Amino acid sequence: MRHQKKFNHLGRTASHRKAMLSNMANSLILHKRVTTTVAKAKELRTYVEPLLTRSKEDSTHSRRIVFSQLKNKFAVTELFREVAQKIAARPGGYTRILRTGFRLGDKAEMCIIELVDYNENMLGIKKEEVKVKATRRRRAGAKEKKDEHVDTPAAEKHVTPVDLAPPPATEPTPEINEPPEEVKENE
């Protein structure tokens, strides 16, 4: 009888299953979402959620326990620095499984497992609008006035008669070869 034996072996040996779940947990922490089968996603959820809960308390002991499971120092650093900050107020339920259909080759049911706090579409947070960088035009118009901006289209520039008028007359500047007037009077 197999009473109380509800662990999914996923058709793998214990060592293969342990390594696969560790690698999938690393990918989930580093990339925030993983595409996999539903059976693997459900097992990954039971594997990674205790690690996420452990990351809320940043101590050497917690880091060592998590590292013994993940065996990737970059994933552990990401987990304790970035992910733990976002999930600090959440009392469990850190992952979400979204079913995506069936795989073409064998009709296995596929899904996306993701960290709940990292999906901006589900949270309703709009991304900050990206400022459009002005592109550089080619230098064919380099003889134009230097005060005109290259990135403004010609349709936005309004030419008025005031702009076409010559600048007001000012005192003529002395030539370089001529001495100043004060020097001329003394001679």
Order of alpha helices (4+ residues) and beta strands (2+ residues): alpha-beta-alpha-alpha-alpha-beta-beta-alpha-alpha-alpha
